C-alpha cells in the first residue's frame, strides 16, 4: 500500500513510500518531528501513515536546495572561524628574510686572516624584516632564529650525508609599531668553497669540489613568552626540528 506524502513533497523526487515496517526513522524520531509540525494527533491515529510521511519529510529536507544552502553556509563560517583564529594566534607580524654581505673580520673560526677573506669564500648574514600587522604597537618582543647551513668537504664520499650547521641567535625589539617595518640582523657566518685542482683525484672517489650552502631560515617572534609569529623558508627545514642538535 502506498501513501501520498504531504503537500510540497510530491515534486517528483519522492512519489510514494511503502509502509511495510522497514521504511522510516525510529518511532521516537517520528514523534519528535510531528510534535514540531503539530501532527502528533495524526501520528497517534495512524502510525503507519505518519511514519511514511515522516520519512518523506526527512528525505525532502535533506535533499532540498535550501538545506544544502544552509549546510554550505555553516561550513563556510566554520572554516572562516578556524582561519581567523589561526591568523590571530600566529600572524601578528609578517616576516621576510634577505641575504646580505657580511663582515669577514667578525667571523670567529672562519677563513678570516686579518680581515681578508679566503679565495672563493663568502661571508654573509641575514636581515630579518618585521612588519606589524595589528592596529596597535607591539612591545617587548624576542626574535629567535635558526639558519641551517650545509657543509661539504673535499674528499668526502658523494654518498655520505653532508654536515649541517645551525647558526642560532636571538635579539630583542623594544617596540614594533604598525607604521614602518623594523629589521633584525643575524650573526655573520662564512660559506666555504673549495676545488681540488691540478688533475688530482681521491682514491675513494670523494668530492673534487666542495661548496657550503644555506638550506633554510627559521624565525620565531614571541611576546611575554607566547609565540605570535613564525617564518620558515623553505618549509622543508621544519623537519630538522627547532631544538634538534
Residue, then its C-alpha position, 0 to 999 in steps of 0.5 A: x500500500x502506498x501513501x501520498x506524502x504531504x503537500x510540497x513533497x510530491x515534486x517528483x523526487x519522492x512519489x510514494x513510500x511503502x509502509x511495510x515496517x522497514x521504511x522510516x526513522x525510529x518511532x521516537x524520531x517520528x514523534x519528535x518531528x510531528x510534535x514540531x509540525x503539530x501532527x502528533x494527533x495524526x501520528x497517534x491515529x495512524x502510525x503507519x501513515x505518519x511514519x511514511x510521511x515522516x520519512x518523506x519529510x526527512x528525505x525532502x529536507x535533506x535533499x532540498x536546495x535550501x538545506x544544502x544552502x544552509x549546510x554550505x553556509x555553516x561550513x563556510x563560517x566554520x572554516x572562516x572561524x578556524x582561519x581567523x583564529x589561526x591568523x590571530x594566534x600566529x600572524x601578528x607580524x609578517x616576516x621576510x628574510x634577505x641575504x646580505x654581505x657580511x663582515x669577514x673580520x667578525x667571523x670567529x673560526x672562519x677563513x678570516x686572516x686579518x680581515x681578508x677573506x679566503x679565495x672563493x669564500x663568502x661571508x654573509x648574514x641575514x636581515x630579518x624584516x618585521x612588519x606589524x600587522x595589528x592596529x596597535x604597537x607591539x612591545x617587548x618582543x624576542x626574535x629567535x632564529x635558526x639558519x641551517x647551513x650545509x657543509x661539504x668537504x673535499x674528499x668526502x664520499x658523494x654518498x655520505x650525508x653532508x654536515x649541517x650547521x645551525x647558526x642560532x641567535x636571538x635579539x630583542x625589539x623594544x617596540x614594533x609599531x604598525x607604521x614602518x617595518x623594523x629589521x633584525x640582523x643575524x650573526x655573520x657566518x662564512x660559506x666555504x668553497x673549495x676545488x681540488x685542482x691540478x688533475x688530482x683525484x681521491x682514491x675513494x672517489x670523494x668530492x673534487x669540489x666542495x661548496x657550503x650552502x644555506x638550506x633554510x631560515x627559521x624565525x620565531x617572534x614571541x611576546x611575554x613568552x607566547x609565540x605570535x609569529x613564525x617564518x620558515x623558508x623553505x618549509x622543508x627545514x621544519x623537519x630538522x626540528x627547532x631544538x634538534x642538535 
